[in-house]
């Protein structure tokens, strides 16, 4: 079966497809973004597995010699985008940013492989050493007590989340003049403040000055936050690497140790005083923020239902959950990006973890509400959890992909 919205979603992927990679949203995000592409690949895999593999292969074509896979790949030159490749000074084979993003691509490569093992075996085997090198890079450069740290708010993919407020306050704002591009496409009320933006750019300038030398950045970068998004996604990726590695007869010995280290990291993010997983500023301690990323623990395969009451509350407190920040908290701002809005791709990850643990009612209720949201408001970047108002960029690739892979009524039961 097939609906008009399925066709609409495919049209968005086709419209954003640049041949080998897909931009998140034309105009607002005109290059290849790392974790966006992973979701897009999953969307393509519902009707074109070959194209799905290509999306991931193109992403890995930008991998740096040290194993890092950048968060933006500027495959083609375009005038006027800020911050462009010259601002970053990336040192990889493709002009790029200098930070990474949560490695969902590793886990989704496994899902795509499992849909058609005969066709995917060779392609996965080809990618495996690169995926392992990326995983090792996180383990080498991003750990704190086993939890994975973001070294820039953009690295965790939750740009202006309140989790970063303390770490951000340590960053200077003297960056010279520049023109933001994002607010030429989207209303400033739905985007980070200028003060945040100055600090994002300061961090980019620091990285470029140090030529993205991770050993030096470890000492010089004042922004380091152990974060649930990075930790849960890296843990899931490590488990998938282990499974797939065994299947393909790679040497996977050290992965078990890595997994237990990451599990220790997960334990270090449990904030008993708020009853859920939280970010930790390094140094500085818990941020006290319940975010949608807190609920990725099930996705990571963490057998721990202590935050189930919080999740159930999150599912009931607003009409269109999951709010990116607890809607009962003072920080909640329903349209400002990562300070309140609901993101479809996050719901997909949360629900797929819940379903894997047999929490079917919660998983299905989230799928239903996400489906209604997209039906009501279209394929937007994010939405108000209160009334479902569309926000951010339109014709958004990962929202379309999530519809095809999970939220749409005819999506396969892909968890
Ligand atoms: C924003 C999001 C990030 C995403 C990017 C492209 O920066 O916070 O997660 O990857 O847009 O969609």
Boltz pocket constraint, residues with backbone or C-beta under 6 A from the ligand:
constraints:
  - pocket:
      binder: B
      contacts: [[A, 24], [A, 29], [A, 33], [A, 34], [A, 35], [A, 36], [A, 154], [A, 156], [A, 157], [A, 158], [A, 159]]
      max_distance: 6.0
